[in-house]
């Protein structure tokens, strides 16, 4: 990704800081630092404002920063300096009257240590620390062309790995073994890792939306739920779910699958710029409620994906806000019946200037 793209992101953040009436911001979230600079390491922070842009890190990353962030000023700590003293010194030198911190990420104790260290410096007198949450995340909601391309690739890898995994299925494999095979297939195809621990749920285990794969064998039921995704070396991810038959399809499963698929298609059809988040959720939820299964769909319809597997915007009955071009969201309605099992169908959808595009393409049929 070109340095100019990161500079453009930094300029957008500076505009948000001006709106918030602060002079600079200490960005400490690992993914947020990476989004703004291209730096892929951790244990670092970015001080950014109208007249300052410094990556605060340590000697382990000196060469890496030079390679990944050409032209970016860096303050490199040695092992003789405490991290909060280094951070305070950089802040004091910049002398922002009001300094924003990521209050949803920086702990109270970390903030206190930094504030105390700033107060000990002559130049730091009078610097006011102001909590500011989800500012960089607001920018991350709108994906640019490179981010969309990365998400497409993460989806293609996940889909190819799913097909490869299905070809290896036998009745004696356990859920955990299938999860390992799926992860291995994604890595073979170019993923850095799984986007999250895959959910492989046999039979009634699929009634638990966030089930952890165990020792049940594939042959112990006639159907299987798979929720998985790939993460690229750049950090961008995919998130998909399919349910498919491994034996004779029970009539109840066929019914649930039909309702969930109809709900998902209704939710996808409601996606467009300006659509209210809760209205998209309602479009899918209404289908499930009218079929008599409303009490068995307890989570939101979907969420944004990007550098994290769960990002804004959220599609739910309590979400505020509207969809914007560049959002990438999952659409994943489900019905979960205890002692029988669950059905969830999930695809990744891009909000386009005039509607939407479903980025994933795996068949959704049970067979």
C-alpha positions in Angstrom: 0.0 0.0 0.0 1.4 3.4 -1.0 2.6 5.9 1.7 0.2 8.5 0.2 -2.8 6.3 1.3 -1.6 6.4 4.9 -1.1 10.1 4.7 -4.6 10.5 3.5 -5.9 8.5 6.4 -3.9 10.6 8.8 -5.3 13.8 7.3 -8.9 12.5 7.8 -8.1 11.8 11.4 -6.7 15.3 11.9 -10.0 16.6 10.6 -11.9 14.6 13.2 -9.5 15.8 15.9 -10.2 19.4 15.0 -13.9 18.7 15.2 -13.3 17.3 18.7 -11.4 20.4 19.6 -8.1 18.6 20.6 -4.6 19.4 19.4 -3.3 15.9 19.1 -4.1 12.2 19.7 -2.2 9.3 21.2 -3.2 6.3 19.2 -2.5 3.1 21.1 -4.7 0.4 19.5 -2.4 -2.0 17.5 -4.8 -2.2 14.6 -5.4 1.6 14.6 -1.6 2.3 14.5 -1.3 -0.2 11.6 -4.2 1.4 9.8 -2.7 4.9 10.0 0.9 4.1 9.3 1.4 0.6 7.7 3.5 -0.6 10.7 2.7 -4.2 11.4 4.4 -4.5 14.8 2.9 -4.0 18.3 3.8 -2.3 21.6 3.9 1.0 19.8 1.8 4.2 19.7 1.3 7.1 17.2 1.2 10.7 18.4 -0.6 12.7 15.7 -1.9 16.2 15.5 -1.8 19.4 13.4 2.0 19.8 13.7 3.1 16.4 15.0 3.4 12.8 13.6 5.6 10.5 15.6 5.6 6.7 15.9 6.7 5.8 19.5 8.3 2.4 19.6 11.4 0.5 20.8 14.6 -0.8 19.3 13.2 -4.2 18.3 11.2 -2.5 15.6 13.7 0.1 14.3 14.6 -1.6 11.1 11.0 -2.8 10.5 9.7 0.8 10.9 12.2 2.1 8.4 11.1 -0.6 5.9 7.3 -0.4 6.4 6.9 3.4 7.2 9.4 5.3 5.0 9.4 9.0 5.9 7.6 8.6 9.2 9.4 10.1 12.2 10.0 7.5 14.9 11.1 7.9 18.5 12.9 4.6 19.4 13.2 3.6 23.0 16.1 1.6 24.5 15.8 -0.8 27.4 17.0 1.9 29.8 13.8 4.0 29.4 10.4 3.1 30.7 7.6 3.1 28.0 5.4 5.7 29.8 8.4 8.0 30.3 9.3 7.8 26.6 5.6 8.5 25.7 5.4 11.5 28.1 8.7 13.0 26.7 7.4 12.8 23.1 4.1 14.4 24.2 5.7 17.1 26.2 8.0 18.0 23.3 4.9 18.4 21.0 3.1 20.5 23.7 -0.5 19.9 22.7 -2.8 21.9 24.9 -5.5 19.1 24.7 -4.4 15.6 24.1 -7.0 12.9 23.1 -6.4 9.3 24.1 -8.3 6.2 22.9 -10.4 5.8 26.1 -11.8 2.5 24.9 -8.3 1.0 24.6 -6.0 2.8 27.0 -6.4 1.4 30.5 -7.0 3.7 33.5 -3.6 2.7 35.0 -1.7 3.3 31.7 -3.4 6.7 31.4 -2.5 7.6 35.0 1.2 6.6 34.5 1.4 8.7 31.3 -0.3 11.7 32.9 2.1 11.5 36.0 5.1 11.3 33.7 3.9 14.3 31.6 3.4 16.3 34.8 7.0 15.7 35.8 8.4 17.3 32.7 8.8 21.1 32.5 7.2 21.3 29.0 4.3 19.1 30.0 2.7 21.5 32.5 -0.9 22.2 31.7 -1.4 19.5 29.0 -5.0 18.2 29.4 -5.8 14.6 28.6 -9.2 14.1 27.0 -10.9 10.7 26.5 -12.0 10.1 22.9 -13.4 6.7 21.8 -13.8 5.0 18.4 -12.3 7.9 16.4 -10.0 5.8 14.2 -12.6 3.1 14.1 -15.0 5.6 12.5 -12.6 5.9 9.6 -12.0 2.2 9.4 -15.7 1.6 8.7 -15.3 2.9 5.1 -13.1 0.6 3.1 -11.0 1.9 0.3 -10.2 0.0 -2.9 -7.2 -1.7 -1.4 -9.1 -2.9 1.6 -12.0 -4.1 -0.6 -9.5 -6.1 -2.7 -7.9 -7.6 0.4 -11.3 -8.6 1.7 -12.2 -10.2 -1.7 -8.9 -12.2 -1.5 -9.6 -13.3 2.1 -13.0 -14.5 1.0 -11.7 -16.4 -2.0 -9.1 -18.2 0.2 -11.7 -19.1 2.7 -14.1 -20.5 0.0 -11.4 -22.5 -1.7 -10.3 -23.9 1.7 -13.9 -24.9 2.5 -14.2 -26.9 -0.7 -10.9 -28.6 0.0 -12.0 -29.4 3.6 -15.3 -30.9 2.4 -13.4 -33.3 0.1 -11.5 -34.7 3.1 -14.6 -35.3 5.3 -15.2 -38.8 6.7 -17.5 -40.0 9.4 -14.7 -40.8 11.9 -13.2 -37.3 11.9 -13.9 -35.1 15.0 -15.0 -31.5 15.0 -11.6 -30.5 16.2 -9.8 -32.4 13.4 -12.0 -30.8 10.8 -11.3 -27.3 12.2 -7.5 -28.0 12.0 -7.8 -29.2 8.4 -9.8 -26.1 7.5 -7.2 -23.8 9.1 -4.3 -25.7 7.4 -6.1 -25.4 4.0 -6.4 -21.7 4.4 -2.7 -21.3 5.3 -1.8 -23.4 2.3 -3.8 -21.2 0.1 -2.1 -18.0 1.3 -3.8 -17.0 4.5 -1.7 -15.9 7.5 -4.0 -17.6 9.8 -7.7 -18.2 10.5 -9.7 -15.0 11.1 -11.0 -16.6 14.3 -11.1 -20.1 15.7 -13.4 -22.0 13.2 -16.7 -23.2 14.5 -17.3 -26.9 13.5 -20.6 -28.0 15.0 -22.1 -31.4 14.5 -25.8 -31.9 15.0 -27.3 -30.3 18.1 -24.0 -28.6 18.8 -24.9 -26.2 16.0 -27.6 -24.7 18.4 -24.7 -22.9 20.1 -23.8 -19.9 18.0 -20.2 -19.6 19.4 -19.6 -23.3 19.9 -15.9 -24.5 20.3 -15.1 -27.7 18.3 -14.8 -30.8 20.4 -14.5 -34.6 20.0 -17.9 -35.4 18.4 -17.4 -37.2 15.2 -19.0 -36.1 11.8 -20.8 -39.4 11.5 -22.7 -38.9 14.8 -25.3 -36.6 13.0 -26.6 -36.0 9.6 -25.7 -32.3 9.4 -22.8 -29.9 10.1 -22.4 -26.2 10.7 -19.2 -24.5 9.7 -18.4 -20.9 10.6 -14.9 -19.8 9.4 -12.8 -17.1 7.8 -9.3 -16.3 6.6 -7.0 -13.6 7.8 -4.4 -12.2 5.3 -0.9 -11.1 6.3 -2.2 -7.5 6.0 -4.8 -8.3 8.7 -7.9 -8.2 6.5 -10.4 -10.9 7.1 -13.5 -12.9 5.9 -16.3 -14.4 7.8 -18.7 -17.1 6.3 -21.1 -19.7 7.6 -22.7 -22.7 5.9 -24.8 -25.6 7.0 -24.8 -28.8 5.0 -26.0 -32.4 5.2 -23.6 -35.2 5.9 -26.4 -37.8 5.7 -30.2 -37.9 5.2 -31.6 -34.4 5.6 -34.1 -34.2 8.4 -37.4 -32.5 7.5 -37.0 -30.0 10.3 -33.6 -29.0 9.2 -34.9 -28.5 5.7 -37.6 -26.2 7.1 -35.2 -24.2 9.2 -32.8 -23.8 6.3 -35.5 -22.5 4.1 -36.6 -19.9 6.6 -33.1 -18.7 7.3 -32.2 -18.5 3.6 -35.3 -16.4 2.9 -34.4 -14.1 5.9 -30.8 -13.7 4.7 -31.9 -12.8 1.2 -34.4 -10.2 2.6 -31.6 -8.7 4.7 -29.2 -8.5 1.8 -31.9 -6.9 -0.4 -32.3 -4.1 2.2 -28.6 -3.1 2.0 -28.0 0.2 0.3 -26.4 3.6 1.1 -28.6 5.4 3.6 -30.4 2.3 4.9 -30.8 2.4 8.6 -28.9 -0.3 10.4 -31.9 -1.4 12.4 -34.1 -1.6 9.3 -31.7 -4.0 7.6 -31.8 -6.2 10.7 -35.6 -5.9 10.8 -36.0 -7.0 7.1 -34.4 -10.4 8.0 -35.8 -10.7 11.5 -39.4 -10.2 10.3 -39.1 -13.3 8.1 -38.0 -15.5 11.0 -40.6 -14.0 13.3 -43.4 -14.6 10.9 -42.3 -18.2 10.6 -42.7 -18.6 14.3 -39.0 -18.8 15.2 -38.4 -15.2 16.5 -37.4 -16.3 20.0 -34.7 -18.5 18.6 -32.8 -15.7 16.7 -31.1 -13.9 19.6 -28.2 -12.1 18.0 -27.9 -9.2 15.6 -28.1 -9.7 11.8 -24.4 -8.9 11.2 -21.4 -6.7 11.7 -18.6 -5.0 9.9 -15.3 -6.8 9.1 -11.9 -5.5 8.4 -8.7 -5.6 10.5 -10.9 -7.1 13.2 -13.5 -9.8 12.8 -16.1 -7.7 14.5 -16.2 -4.0 13.6 -18.7 -1.2 13.1 -21.2 -0.9 11.7 -23.5 -3.4 13.5 -26.7 -4.6 12.0 -29.1 -5.1 14.9 -32.4 -4.1 16.3 -30.8 -1.5 18.6 -28.1 -0.2 16.3 -28.1 3.5 15.4 -26.9 5.0 12.2 -27.0 4.3 8.5 -25.0 2.3 5.9 -22.5 4.1 3.8 -20.7 3.2 0.6 -17.5 1.3 1.5 -19.0 -0.6 4.5 -18.4 -4.3 4.4 -20.8 -6.2 6.6 -21.8 -9.8 7.3 -25.4 -10.9 6.9 -25.9 -13.9 9.1 -29.4 -14.7 10.4 -29.8 -17.9 12.4 -32.3 -20.1 14.1 -31.1 -22.2 17.1 -33.3 -24.9 18.5 -31.9 -26.6 21.7 -31.7 -30.4 21.5 -32.0 -30.3 17.7 -29.5 -27.9 16.2 -29.1 -24.5 14.5 -29.0 -23.0 11.0 -27.0 -19.9 10.2 -26.1 -18.7 6.7 -23.5 -15.9 6.5 -22.1 -14.0 3.6 -20.0 -10.8 3.3 -21.6 -7.9 1.6 -20.1 -4.6 0.3 -22.3 -1.4 0.3 -21.8 0.2 -3.1 -22.7 3.7 -4.2 -26.0 2.4 -5.7 -26.8 -0.7 -3.7 -24.7 -3.7 -2.6 -22.5 -6.5 -3.9 -22.4 -9.9 -2.3 -18.6 -10.7 -2.2 -18.9 -14.3 -1.2 -20.2 -16.9 -3.7 -20.3 -20.4 -2.1 -23.6 -22.3 -2.8 -26.1 -22.2 0.1 -27.9 -25.4 -0.5 -28.0 -28.2 2.2 -26.9 -31.0 -0.1 
